[in-house]
Amino acid sequence: MTDPASFADLTSEKGWATVDYPRQLWIPCLAAMPEGYDTDRWARDFSAAWWSMSSMPHGENELRRLETQLAYIRENTFGQLPCQLAFIHLPDPRLNPLPVYLAILAASGERTARLRSLAGADDLSTIRPPIVEEFSTDRLGSGLRVLRHFTDDPGVPAPADDETPEIYGGLAYAWRSEEYQTDLRLFTATPDLGRLQAAIADIDELARRISVVTVT
């Protein structure tokens, strides 16, 4: 959507987002760590908590695997992707963690065109037409939800039969709060299409729990 280096300039000055996320399904990926914490400790603590909460047999290998995955996600989120908040979907610690990102932007341009752009509704690089649906919530009102499928590098020519590119599934939502002059974009993408499909209901529910509040 935009260069993360200039992303801070696009942040809304009048609205912020709060998310009442289900604690048993989502790990908060923190942009700023509490005093005395760092990425490694955050990842270690949540790995231990998630395995303990699951009551499944596990050992050091399982703990370390999840810890490494969580640390990688955080290190490749803030400053790398255009978002201010992130949540990691993990209903089962045996699954690959699925990060979902939230951008909180100053409202810009005509509403319909802006929401279509944020959600990728008119993306021409997809391998099939995006599935565009209206998505309304009690807290945010009317918005869009777009499901897309694209290759990891849509700009490259079609490969030979034995060089099939990896296909990603992308899911994005967009809303505008006129009251707070704020546009929101919730998004994720993964090459694990089954993982994304299984998570859509939970991501929809996460979207319904987003509210826009006054910047304090």
Secondary structure, DSSP 8 states (H G I E B T S, - for coil): ---GGGGGGGB-SSEEEEE---TTTEEEE-SS--TT--HHHHHHHHHHHHHHHHT----HHHHHHHHHHHHHHHHTTBTTBS-SEEEEE-SSTTS--EEEEEEEEE--S-HHHHHHHHHTTT-TTSSS--EEEE--BTTTBSEEEEEEEEES-TTS----TT----EEEEEEEEEEETTTTEEEEEEEEES-HHHHHHHHHHHHHHHHTEEEEE--
